[in-house]
């Protein structure tokens, strides 16, 4: 991948775990993550995560919760 991505979306938890650990150990990157499934988002952290990564995961969860509260209701199909 070329460029500087702000967001990476992965197809499943295993792929996300491999990507986050690779970036963390090989590139000294911090990664924040949540699993944004309904009805609740789950904050994902690792025992090896830095304080910045943990705070980033919490911030992501807050943004998802805020977006869900302010989103217009879905029309009934």
C-alpha positions in Angstrom: 0.0 0.0 0.0 1.3 3.4 -0.9 0.6 6.6 1.0 -0.3 7.3 4.6 -3.5 5.7 5.6 -5.6 7.1 8.5 -8.0 4.2 8.6 -7.5 0.5 7.7 -10.6 -1.8 7.5 -10.1 -5.5 7.7 -12.5 -8.4 6.8 -12.3 -10.2 10.2 -10.8 -10.1 13.7 -7.9 -12.5 12.8 -6.8 -10.3 9.9 -7.1 -7.2 12.1 -5.0 -8.8 14.8 -2.3 -9.8 12.4 -2.2 -6.4 10.8 -2.1 -4.5 14.1 0.6 -6.7 15.6 2.7 -6.5 12.4 2.5 -2.7 12.3 3.1 -2.4 16.1 6.2 -4.6 16.2 7.7 -3.9 12.8 6.9 -0.2 12.3 6.5 0.9 16.0 3.0 2.1 15.1 0.2 2.7 17.5 -3.2 1.2 16.5 -6.6 1.9 18.0 -9.5 -0.4 17.3 -13.1 -1.3 17.9 -15.4 -4.0 16.6 -18.3 -1.9 15.4 -21.1 -4.5 15.4 -24.6 -3.9 16.5 -25.9 -3.5 19.1 -22.7 -2.6 20.9 -19.2 -1.6 19.8 -16.4 -3.5 21.5 -13.1 -1.8 22.4 -10.2 -3.9 21.3 -6.9 -3.6 23.2 -3.9 -5.8 23.7 -1.8 -6.2 26.8 1.1 -4.9 24.9 -0.7 -1.7 23.7 0.7 1.7 24.7 -1.4 4.2 26.7 -1.9 6.2 23.5 -3.3 3.2 21.7 -5.7 2.4 24.5 -6.9 6.0 24.6 -7.3 6.0 20.9 -9.5 2.9 21.1 -11.7 4.6 23.7 -11.9 7.7 21.5 -13.1 5.5 18.6 -15.8 3.9 20.7 -17.0 7.4 21.9 -17.2 8.6 18.3 -19.2 5.5 17.2 -21.5 5.9 20.2 -22.1 9.5 19.4 -22.7 8.8 15.7 -25.2 6.1 16.6 -27.1 8.4 19.0 -27.3 11.3 16.5 -28.1 9.2 13.4 -31.6 9.6 12.0 -33.8 6.5 12.6 -33.9 4.0 9.8 -37.1 3.7 7.8 -39.1 0.5 8.3 -38.8 -1.8 5.3 
